[in-house]
Amino acid sequence: MFFLTICGDFRAFRRAVYAFLACTAVAFVVLPRDSTEFRFDKVRSTGRIGDLSLGGNQSPEGSEKGCSGGPTR
């Protein structure tokens, strides 16, 4: 989505945001307990996807560490 804003394609950016919000809303309607657990608990858990120092760790903490110049393998 960052690419869409850089290129100035704001219609595509809006569509991507709306699609994400719609899919998230459908997930909360279909599986409310699982969606809540994932969004507010599991997404912050780095143990399920690997060590923070791994380059492929795309968790919020892993991305933060990668952007801050932390060690990567």
PyMOL Python script that loads the backbone (N, CA, C, O; Angstrom):
from pymol import cmd

cmd.read_pdbstr("""\
ATOM      1  N   MET A   1       0.829  -1.180   0.000  1.00  0.00           N
ATOM      2  CA  MET A   1       0.000   0.000   0.000  1.00  0.00           C
ATOM      3  C   MET A   1       0.875   1.246   0.000  1.00  0.00           C
ATOM      4  O   MET A   1       0.487   2.294  -0.517  1.00  0.00           O
ATOM      5  N   PHE A   2       2.057   1.118   0.586  1.00  0.00           N
ATOM      6  CA  PHE A   2       2.992   2.235   0.555  1.00  0.00           C
ATOM      7  C   PHE A   2       3.327   2.587  -0.890  1.00  0.00           C
ATOM      8  O   PHE A   2       3.412   3.759  -1.255  1.00  0.00           O
ATOM      9  N   PHE A   3       3.516   1.556  -1.702  1.00  0.00           N
ATOM     10  CA  PHE A   3       3.827   1.760  -3.118  1.00  0.00           C
ATOM     11  C   PHE A   3       2.721   2.549  -3.815  1.00  0.00           C
ATOM     12  O   PHE A   3       3.001   3.422  -4.636  1.00  0.00           O
ATOM     13  N   LEU A   4       1.464   2.243  -3.487  1.00  0.00           N
ATOM     14  CA  LEU A   4       0.343   2.940  -4.131  1.00  0.00           C
ATOM     15  C   LEU A   4       0.343   4.426  -3.793  1.00  0.00           C
ATOM     16  O   LEU A   4       0.030   5.257  -4.646  1.00  0.00           O
ATOM     17  N   THR A   5       0.689   4.763  -2.560  1.00  0.00           N
ATOM     18  CA  THR A   5       0.716   6.181  -2.193  1.00  0.00           C
ATOM     19  C   THR A   5       1.888   6.893  -2.849  1.00  0.00           C
ATOM     20  O   THR A   5       1.763   8.049  -3.255  1.00  0.00           O
ATOM     21  N   ILE A   6       3.023   6.219  -2.956  1.00  0.00           N
ATOM     22  CA  ILE A   6       4.199   6.819  -3.607  1.00  0.00           C
ATOM     23  C   ILE A   6       3.901   7.102  -5.071  1.00  0.00           C
ATOM     24  O   ILE A   6       4.285   8.143  -5.605  1.00  0.00           O
ATOM     25  N   CYS A   7       3.212   6.163  -5.716  1.00  0.00           N
ATOM     26  CA  CYS A   7       2.880   6.322  -7.137  1.00  0.00           C
ATOM     27  C   CYS A   7       1.706   7.275  -7.359  1.00  0.00           C
ATOM     28  O   CYS A   7       1.431   7.673  -8.491  1.00  0.00           O
ATOM     29  N   GLY A   8       1.027   7.635  -6.292  1.00  0.00           N
ATOM     30  CA  GLY A   8      -0.092   8.566  -6.420  1.00  0.00           C
ATOM     31  C   GLY A   8      -1.399   7.912  -6.833  1.00  0.00           C
ATOM     32  O   GLY A   8      -2.328   8.605  -7.248  1.00  0.00           O
ATOM     33  N   ASP A   9      -1.490   6.603  -6.728  1.00  0.00           N
ATOM     34  CA  ASP A   9      -2.717   5.902  -7.106  1.00  0.00           C
ATOM     35  C   ASP A   9      -3.620   5.784  -5.873  1.00  0.00           C
ATOM     36  O   ASP A   9      -3.735   4.718  -5.269  1.00  0.00           O
ATOM     37  N   PHE A  10      -4.245   6.883  -5.523  1.00  0.00           N
ATOM     38  CA  PHE A  10      -5.025   6.946  -4.295  1.00  0.00           C
ATOM     39  C   PHE A  10      -6.333   6.160  -4.384  1.00  0.00           C
ATOM     40  O   PHE A  10      -6.848   5.705  -3.362  1.00  0.00           O
ATOM     41  N   ARG A  11      -6.879   5.995  -5.602  1.00  0.00           N
ATOM     42  CA  ARG A  11      -8.080   5.159  -5.748  1.00  0.00           C
ATOM     43  C   ARG A  11      -7.763   3.719  -5.400  1.00  0.00           C
ATOM     44  O   ARG A  11      -8.529   3.073  -4.684  1.00  0.00           O
ATOM     45  N   ALA A  12      -6.651   3.206  -5.892  1.00  0.00           N
ATOM     46  CA  ALA A  12      -6.246   1.836  -5.584  1.00  0.00           C
ATOM     47  C   ALA A  12      -5.926   1.695  -4.093  1.00  0.00           C
ATOM     48  O   ALA A  12      -6.232   0.669  -3.486  1.00  0.00           O
ATOM     49  N   PHE A  13      -5.316   2.715  -3.510  1.00  0.00           N
ATOM     50  CA  PHE A  13      -5.022   2.698  -2.079  1.00  0.00           C
ATOM     51  C   PHE A  13      -6.312   2.602  -1.270  1.00  0.00           C
ATOM     52  O   PHE A  13      -6.397   1.804  -0.336  1.00  0.00           O
ATOM     53  N   ARG A  14      -7.312   3.403  -1.619  1.00  0.00           N
ATOM     54  CA  ARG A  14      -8.607   3.358  -0.920  1.00  0.00           C
ATOM     55  C   ARG A  14      -9.260   1.992  -1.076  1.00  0.00           C
ATOM     56  O   ARG A  14      -9.804   1.448  -0.115  1.00  0.00           O
ATOM     57  N   ARG A  15      -9.207   1.436  -2.282  1.00  0.00           N
ATOM     58  CA  ARG A  15      -9.785   0.107  -2.496  1.00  0.00           C
ATOM     59  C   ARG A  15      -9.082  -0.944  -1.643  1.00  0.00           C
ATOM     60  O   ARG A  15      -9.733  -1.826  -1.084  1.00  0.00           O
ATOM     61  N   ALA A  16      -7.778  -0.858  -1.542  1.00  0.00           N
ATOM     62  CA  ALA A  16      -7.018  -1.816  -0.722  1.00  0.00           C
ATOM     63  C   ALA A  16      -7.397  -1.678   0.750  1.00  0.00           C
ATOM     64  O   ALA A  16      -7.557  -2.681   1.446  1.00  0.00           O
ATOM     65  N   VAL A  17      -7.539  -0.446   1.226  1.00  0.00           N
ATOM     66  CA  VAL A  17      -7.940  -0.226   2.625  1.00  0.00           C
ATOM     67  C   VAL A  17      -9.344  -0.761   2.858  1.00  0.00           C
ATOM     68  O   VAL A  17      -9.585  -1.441   3.855  1.00  0.00           O
ATOM     69  N   TYR A  18     -10.267  -0.471   1.963  1.00  0.00           N
ATOM     70  CA  TYR A  18     -11.645  -0.955   2.114  1.00  0.00           C
ATOM     71  C   TYR A  18     -11.709  -2.484   2.057  1.00  0.00           C
ATOM     72  O   TYR A  18     -12.475  -3.097   2.800  1.00  0.00           O
ATOM     73  N   ALA A  19     -10.916  -3.097   1.187  1.00  0.00           N
ATOM     74  CA  ALA A  19     -10.896  -4.560   1.091  1.00  0.00           C
ATOM     75  C   ALA A  19     -10.360  -5.168   2.384  1.00  0.00           C
ATOM     76  O   ALA A  19     -10.896  -6.162   2.874  1.00  0.00           O
ATOM     77  N   PHE A  20      -9.307  -4.574   2.935  1.00  0.00           N
ATOM     78  CA  PHE A  20      -8.766  -5.059   4.207  1.00  0.00           C
ATOM     79  C   PHE A  20      -9.802  -4.934   5.317  1.00  0.00           C
ATOM     80  O   PHE A  20     -10.006  -5.876   6.083  1.00  0.00           O
ATOM     81  N   LEU A  21     -10.451  -3.788   5.409  1.00  0.00           N
ATOM     82  CA  LEU A  21     -11.463  -3.586   6.455  1.00  0.00           C
ATOM     83  C   LEU A  21     -12.642  -4.540   6.282  1.00  0.00           C
ATOM     84  O   LEU A  21     -13.166  -5.063   7.266  1.00  0.00           O
ATOM     85  N   ALA A  22     -13.059  -4.766   5.048  1.00  0.00           N
ATOM     86  CA  ALA A  22     -14.178  -5.680   4.796  1.00  0.00           C
ATOM     87  C   ALA A  22     -13.803  -7.110   5.184  1.00  0.00           C
ATOM     88  O   ALA A  22     -14.591  -7.800   5.831  1.00  0.00           O
ATOM     89  N   CYS A  23     -12.628  -7.552   4.804  1.00  0.00           N
ATOM     90  CA  CYS A  23     -12.196  -8.914   5.157  1.00  0.00           C
ATOM     91  C   CYS A  23     -12.057  -9.073   6.668  1.00  0.00           C
ATOM     92  O   CYS A  23     -12.411 -10.116   7.217  1.00  0.00           O
ATOM     93  N   THR A  24     -11.549  -8.054   7.336  1.00  0.00           N
ATOM     94  CA  THR A  24     -11.425  -8.095   8.790  1.00  0.00           C
ATOM     95  C   THR A  24     -12.800  -8.155   9.440  1.00  0.00           C
ATOM     96  O   THR A  24     -13.000  -8.912  10.390  1.00  0.00           O
ATOM     97  N   ALA A  25     -13.744  -7.373   8.947  1.00  0.00           N
ATOM     98  CA  ALA A  25     -15.099  -7.374   9.501  1.00  0.00           C
ATOM     99  C   ALA A  25     -15.768  -8.732   9.293  1.00  0.00           C
ATOM    100  O   ALA A  25     -16.423  -9.242  10.202  1.00  0.00           O
ATOM    101  N   VAL A  26     -15.611  -9.316   8.116  1.00  0.00           N
ATOM    102  CA  VAL A  26     -16.197 -10.638   7.849  1.00  0.00           C
ATOM    103  C   VAL A  26     -15.593 -11.677   8.793  1.00  0.00           C
ATOM    104  O   VAL A  26     -16.312 -12.526   9.321  1.00  0.00           O
ATOM    105  N   ALA A  27     -14.291 -11.615   9.007  1.00  0.00           N
ATOM    106  CA  ALA A  27     -13.645 -12.562   9.923  1.00  0.00           C
ATOM    107  C   ALA A  27     -14.194 -12.416  11.338  1.00  0.00           C
ATOM    108  O   ALA A  27     -14.420 -13.419  12.016  1.00  0.00           O
ATOM    109  N   PHE A  28     -14.411 -11.187  11.794  1.00  0.00           N
ATOM    110  CA  PHE A  28     -14.958 -10.976  13.130  1.00  0.00           C
ATOM    111  C   PHE A  28     -16.405 -11.465  13.232  1.00  0.00           C
ATOM    112  O   PHE A  28     -16.828 -11.918  14.295  1.00  0.00           O
ATOM    113  N   VAL A  29     -17.164 -11.380  12.143  1.00  0.00           N
ATOM    114  CA  VAL A  29     -18.547 -11.866  12.161  1.00  0.00           C
ATOM    115  C   VAL A  29     -18.584 -13.395  12.140  1.00  0.00           C
ATOM    116  O   VAL A  29     -19.350 -14.011  12.880  1.00  0.00           O
ATOM    117  N   VAL A  30     -17.755 -14.006  11.290  1.00  0.00           N
ATOM    118  CA  VAL A  30     -17.770 -15.458  11.125  1.00  0.00           C
ATOM    119  C   VAL A  30     -17.121 -16.172  12.317  1.00  0.00           C
ATOM    120  O   VAL A  30     -17.662 -17.158  12.820  1.00  0.00           O
ATOM    121  N   LEU A  31     -15.977 -15.681  12.763  1.00  0.00           N
ATOM    122  CA  LEU A  31     -15.232 -16.306  13.872  1.00  0.00           C
ATOM    123  C   LEU A  31     -14.825 -15.238  14.893  1.00  0.00           C
ATOM    124  O   LEU A  31     -13.648 -14.886  14.973  1.00  0.00           O
ATOM    125  N   PRO A  32     -15.764 -14.725  15.663  1.00  0.00           N
ATOM    126  CA  PRO A  32     -15.449 -13.602  16.556  1.00  0.00           C
ATOM    127  C   PRO A  32     -14.395 -13.930  17.617  1.00  0.00           C
ATOM    128  O   PRO A  32     -13.500 -13.121  17.861  1.00  0.00           O
ATOM    129  N   ARG A  33     -14.485 -15.094  18.244  1.00  0.00           N
ATOM    130  CA  ARG A  33     -13.530 -15.428  19.301  1.00  0.00           C
ATOM    131  C   ARG A  33     -12.124 -15.622  18.733  1.00  0.00           C
ATOM    132  O   ARG A  33     -11.154 -15.110  19.291  1.00  0.00           O
ATOM    133  N   ASP A  34     -12.011 -16.356  17.632  1.00  0.00           N
ATOM    134  CA  ASP A  34     -10.708 -16.583  17.011  1.00  0.00           C
ATOM    135  C   ASP A  34     -10.105 -15.284  16.481  1.00  0.00           C
ATOM    136  O   ASP A  34      -8.902 -15.053  16.610  1.00  0.00           O
ATOM    137  N   SER A  35     -10.932 -14.452  15.892  1.00  0.00           N
ATOM    138  CA  SER A  35     -10.445 -13.174  15.359  1.00  0.00           C
ATOM    139  C   SER A  35      -9.935 -12.278  16.468  1.00  0.00           C
ATOM    140  O   SER A  35      -8.890 -11.642  16.330  1.00  0.00           O
ATOM    141  N   THR A  36     -10.672 -12.228  17.572  1.00  0.00           N
ATOM    142  CA  THR A  36     -10.252 -11.401  18.699  1.00  0.00           C
ATOM    143  C   THR A  36      -8.950 -11.929  19.287  1.00  0.00           C
ATOM    144  O   THR A  36      -8.045 -11.153  19.592  1.00  0.00           O
ATOM    145  N   GLU A  37      -8.854 -13.243  19.447  1.00  0.00           N
ATOM    146  CA  GLU A  37      -7.632 -13.838  19.991  1.00  0.00           C
ATOM    147  C   GLU A  37      -6.436 -13.546  19.091  1.00  0.00           C
ATOM    148  O   GLU A  37      -5.360 -13.201  19.579  1.00  0.00           O
ATOM    149  N   PHE A  38      -6.620 -13.683  17.777  1.00  0.00           N
ATOM    150  CA  PHE A  38      -5.512 -13.428  16.860  1.00  0.00           C
ATOM    151  C   PHE A  38      -5.113 -11.957  16.853  1.00  0.00           C
ATOM    152  O   PHE A  38      -3.935 -11.630  17.000  1.00  0.00           O
ATOM    153  N   ARG A  39      -6.081 -11.076  16.683  1.00  0.00           N
ATOM    154  CA  ARG A  39      -5.781  -9.647  16.557  1.00  0.00           C
ATOM    155  C   ARG A  39      -5.168  -9.036  17.801  1.00  0.00           C
ATOM    156  O   ARG A  39      -4.308  -8.161  17.702  1.00  0.00           O
ATOM    157  N   PHE A  40      -5.600  -9.488  18.982  1.00  0.00           N
ATOM    158  CA  PHE A  40      -5.169  -8.831  20.205  1.00  0.00           C
ATOM    159  C   PHE A  40      -4.191  -9.646  21.041  1.00  0.00           C
ATOM    160  O   PHE A  40      -3.711  -9.163  22.066  1.00  0.00           O
ATOM    161  N   ASP A  41      -3.888 -10.873  20.622  1.00  0.00           N
ATOM    162  CA  ASP A  41      -2.960 -11.692  21.394  1.00  0.00           C
ATOM    163  C   ASP A  41      -1.887 -12.310  20.503  1.00  0.00           C
ATOM    164  O   ASP A  41      -0.700 -12.048  20.695  1.00  0.00           O
ATOM    165  N   LYS A  42      -2.283 -13.109  19.553  1.00  0.00           N
ATOM    166  CA  LYS A  42      -1.333 -13.882  18.744  1.00  0.00           C
ATOM    167  C   LYS A  42      -0.476 -13.030  17.818  1.00  0.00           C
ATOM    168  O   LYS A  42       0.676 -13.380  17.564  1.00  0.00           O
ATOM    169  N   VAL A  43      -0.993 -11.944  17.317  1.00  0.00           N
ATOM    170  CA  VAL A  43      -0.236 -11.146  16.348  1.00  0.00           C
ATOM    171  C   VAL A  43       1.014 -10.533  16.991  1.00  0.00           C
ATOM    172  O   VAL A  43       1.975 -10.228  16.284  1.00  0.00           O
ATOM    173  N   ARG A  44       1.019 -10.348  18.304  1.00  0.00           N
ATOM    174  CA  ARG A  44       2.177  -9.786  18.992  1.00  0.00           C
ATOM    175  C   ARG A  44       3.145 -10.872  19.474  1.00  0.00           C
ATOM    176  O   ARG A  44       4.224 -10.558  19.978  1.00  0.00           O
ATOM    177  N   SER A  45       2.770 -12.132  19.324  1.00  0.00           N
ATOM    178  CA  SER A  45       3.596 -13.237  19.806  1.00  0.00           C
ATOM    179  C   SER A  45       4.621 -13.624  18.748  1.00  0.00           C
ATOM    180  O   SER A  45       4.267 -14.158  17.696  1.00  0.00           O
ATOM    181  N   THR A  46       5.884 -13.355  19.029  1.00  0.00           N
ATOM    182  CA  THR A  46       6.919 -13.655  18.046  1.00  0.00           C
ATOM    183  C   THR A  46       7.354 -15.103  18.077  1.00  0.00           C
ATOM    184  O   THR A  46       7.981 -15.574  17.129  1.00  0.00           O
ATOM    185  N   GLY A  47       7.036 -15.826  19.146  1.00  0.00           N
ATOM    186  CA  GLY A  47       7.465 -17.204  19.267  1.00  0.00           C
ATOM    187  C   GLY A  47       6.887 -18.118  18.196  1.00  0.00           C
ATOM    188  O   GLY A  47       7.481 -19.150  17.887  1.00  0.00           O
ATOM    189  N   ARG A  48       5.743 -17.762  17.625  1.00  0.00           N
ATOM    190  CA  ARG A  48       5.111 -18.629  16.641  1.00  0.00           C
ATOM    191  C   ARG A  48       5.735 -18.500  15.259  1.00  0.00           C
ATOM    192  O   ARG A  48       5.499 -19.353  14.403  1.00  0.00           O
ATOM    193  N   ILE A  49       6.520 -17.462  15.019  1.00  0.00           N
ATOM    194  CA  ILE A  49       7.107 -17.258  13.698  1.00  0.00           C
ATOM    195  C   ILE A  49       8.616 -17.180  13.693  1.00  0.00           C
ATOM    196  O   ILE A  49       9.226 -17.048  12.632  1.00  0.00           O
ATOM    197  N   GLY A  50       9.227 -17.259  14.857  1.00  0.00           N
ATOM    198  CA  GLY A  50      10.685 -17.269  14.900  1.00  0.00           C
ATOM    199  C   GLY A  50      11.257 -16.118  15.700  1.00  0.00           C
ATOM    200  O   GLY A  50      10.546 -15.222  16.155  1.00  0.00           O
ATOM    201  N   ASP A  51      12.548 -16.176  15.850  1.00  0.00           N
ATOM    202  CA  ASP A  51      13.284 -15.187  16.623  1.00  0.00           C
ATOM    203  C   ASP A  51      13.174 -13.800  15.982  1.00  0.00           C
ATOM    204  O   ASP A  51      13.048 -13.674  14.763  1.00  0.00           O
ATOM    205  N   LEU A  52      13.224 -12.761  16.825  1.00  0.00           N
ATOM    206  CA  LEU A  52      13.142 -11.388  16.314  1.00  0.00           C
ATOM    207  C   LEU A  52      14.279 -11.053  15.358  1.00  0.00           C
ATOM    208  O   LEU A  52      14.114 -10.224  14.463  1.00  0.00           O
ATOM    209  N   SER A  53      15.416 -11.685  15.539  1.00  0.00           N
ATOM    210  CA  SER A  53      16.569 -11.335  14.704  1.00  0.00           C
ATOM    211  C   SER A  53      16.497 -11.941  13.301  1.00  0.00           C
ATOM    212  O   SER A  53      17.301 -11.582  12.441  1.00  0.00           O
ATOM    213  N   LEU A  54      15.556 -12.847  13.053  1.00  0.00           N
ATOM    214  CA  LEU A  54      15.424 -13.439  11.722  1.00  0.00           C
ATOM    215  C   LEU A  54      14.895 -12.408  10.731  1.00  0.00           C
ATOM    216  O   LEU A  54      13.956 -11.674  11.039  1.00  0.00           O
ATOM    217  N   GLY A  55      15.476 -12.353   9.574  1.00  0.00           N
ATOM    218  CA  GLY A  55      15.069 -11.379   8.563  1.00  0.00           C
ATOM    219  C   GLY A  55      13.647 -11.563   8.077  1.00  0.00           C
ATOM    220  O   GLY A  55      13.019 -10.594   7.650  1.00  0.00           O
ATOM    221  N   GLY A  56      13.118 -12.783   8.130  1.00  0.00           N
ATOM    222  CA  GLY A  56      11.772 -13.060   7.650  1.00  0.00           C
ATOM    223  C   GLY A  56      10.688 -12.847   8.685  1.00  0.00           C
ATOM    224  O   GLY A  56       9.513 -13.077   8.398  1.00  0.00           O
ATOM    225  N   ASN A  57      11.048 -12.413   9.881  1.00  0.00           N
ATOM    226  CA  ASN A  57      10.070 -12.198  10.937  1.00  0.00           C
ATOM    227  C   ASN A  57       9.289 -10.920  10.626  1.00  0.00           C
ATOM    228  O   ASN A  57       9.821  -9.817  10.753  1.00  0.00           O
ATOM    229  N   GLN A  58       8.036 -11.073  10.221  1.00  0.00           N
ATOM    230  CA  GLN A  58       7.225  -9.926   9.814  1.00  0.00           C
ATOM    231  C   GLN A  58       6.250  -9.488  10.905  1.00  0.00           C
ATOM    232  O   GLN A  58       5.297  -8.762  10.624  1.00  0.00           O
ATOM    233  N   SER A  59       6.477  -9.919  12.142  1.00  0.00           N
ATOM    234  CA  SER A  59       5.646  -9.461  13.248  1.00  0.00           C
ATOM    235  C   SER A  59       5.925  -7.974  13.487  1.00  0.00           C
ATOM    236  O   SER A  59       6.936  -7.457  13.010  1.00  0.00           O
ATOM    237  N   PRO A  60       5.051  -7.283  14.215  1.00  0.00           N
ATOM    238  CA  PRO A  60       5.327  -5.867  14.508  1.00  0.00           C
ATOM    239  C   PRO A  60       6.685  -5.665  15.183  1.00  0.00           C
ATOM    240  O   PRO A  60       7.412  -4.732  14.843  1.00  0.00           O
ATOM    241  N   GLU A  61       7.032  -6.534  16.138  1.00  0.00           N
ATOM    242  CA  GLU A  61       8.322  -6.395  16.811  1.00  0.00           C
ATOM    243  C   GLU A  61       9.483  -6.694  15.871  1.00  0.00           C
ATOM    244  O   GLU A  61      10.511  -6.019  15.916  1.00  0.00           O
ATOM    245  N   GLY A  62       9.318  -7.711  15.013  1.00  0.00           N
ATOM    246  CA  GLY A  62      10.362  -8.042  14.058  1.00  0.00           C
ATOM    247  C   GLY A  62      10.598  -6.925  13.052  1.00  0.00           C
ATOM    248  O   GLY A  62      11.738  -6.626  12.698  1.00  0.00           O
ATOM    249  N   SER A  63       9.513  -6.313  12.596  1.00  0.00           N
ATOM    250  CA  SER A  63       9.645  -5.187  11.662  1.00  0.00           C
ATOM    251  C   SER A  63      10.314  -4.008  12.339  1.00  0.00           C
ATOM    252  O   SER A  63      11.153  -3.332  11.743  1.00  0.00           O
ATOM    253  N   GLU A  64       9.941  -3.764  13.583  1.00  0.00           N
ATOM    254  CA  GLU A  64      10.544  -2.658  14.335  1.00  0.00           C
ATOM    255  C   GLU A  64      12.036  -2.876  14.515  1.00  0.00           C
ATOM    256  O   GLU A  64      12.834  -1.954  14.348  1.00  0.00           O
ATOM    257  N   LYS A  65      12.406  -4.100  14.856  1.00  0.00           N
ATOM    258  CA  LYS A  65      13.825  -4.418  15.042  1.00  0.00           C
ATOM    259  C   LYS A  65      14.575  -4.283  13.724  1.00  0.00           C
ATOM    260  O   LYS A  65      15.697  -3.776  13.699  1.00  0.00           O
ATOM    261  N   GLY A  66      13.964  -4.732  12.628  1.00  0.00           N
ATOM    262  CA  GLY A  66      14.602  -4.620  11.322  1.00  0.00           C
ATOM    263  C   GLY A  66      14.792  -3.173  10.893  1.00  0.00           C
ATOM    264  O   GLY A  66      15.816  -2.826  10.305  1.00  0.00           O
ATOM    265  N   CYS A  67      13.810  -2.333  11.186  1.00  0.00           N
ATOM    266  CA  CYS A  67      13.894  -0.923  10.806  1.00  0.00           C
ATOM    267  C   CYS A  67      14.868  -0.147  11.683  1.00  0.00           C
ATOM    268  O   CYS A  67      15.410   0.875  11.263  1.00  0.00           O
ATOM    269  N   SER A  68      15.089  -0.633  12.904  1.00  0.00           N
ATOM    270  CA  SER A  68      15.967   0.081  13.821  1.00  0.00           C
ATOM    271  C   SER A  68      17.433  -0.320  13.643  1.00  0.00           C
ATOM    272  O   SER A  68      18.306   0.143  14.377  1.00  0.00           O
ATOM    273  N   GLY A  69      17.686  -1.169  12.680  1.00  0.00           N
ATOM    274  CA  GLY A  69      19.070  -1.571  12.430  1.00  0.00           C
ATOM    275  C   GLY A  69      19.534  -2.690  13.319  1.00  0.00           C
ATOM    276  O   GLY A  69      20.737  -2.885  13.492  1.00  0.00           O
ATOM    277  N   GLY A  70      18.594  -3.440  13.896  1.00  0.00           N
ATOM    278  CA  GLY A  70      18.943  -4.566  14.749  1.00  0.00           C
ATOM    279  C   GLY A  70      19.601  -5.669  13.942  1.00  0.00           C
ATOM    280  O   GLY A  70      19.530  -5.671  12.713  1.00  0.00           O
ATOM    281  N   PRO A  71      20.240  -6.606  14.626  1.00  0.00           N
ATOM    282  CA  PRO A  71      20.938  -7.679  13.901  1.00  0.00           C
ATOM    283  C   PRO A  71      19.972  -8.599  13.177  1.00  0.00           C
ATOM    284  O   PRO A  71      18.926  -8.960  13.715  1.00  0.00           O
ATOM    285  N   THR A  72      20.318  -8.968  11.984  1.00  0.00           N
ATOM    286  CA  THR A  72      19.557  -9.940  11.210  1.00  0.00           C
ATOM    287  C   THR A  72      20.510 -11.011  10.727  1.00  0.00           C
ATOM    288  O   THR A  72      21.712 -10.774  10.607  1.00  0.00           O
ATOM    289  N   ARG A  73      19.986 -12.166  10.455  1.00  0.00           N
ATOM    290  CA  ARG A  73      20.836 -13.270   9.993  1.00  0.00           C
ATOM    291  C   ARG A  73      20.719 -13.434   8.516  1.00  0.00           C
ATOM    292  O   ARG A  73      21.359 -14.313   7.939  1.00  0.00           O
TER     293      ARG A  73
END
""", "prot")
cmd.dss("prot")
cmd.show_as("cartoon", "prot")
cmd.util.cbc("prot")
cmd.orient("prot")
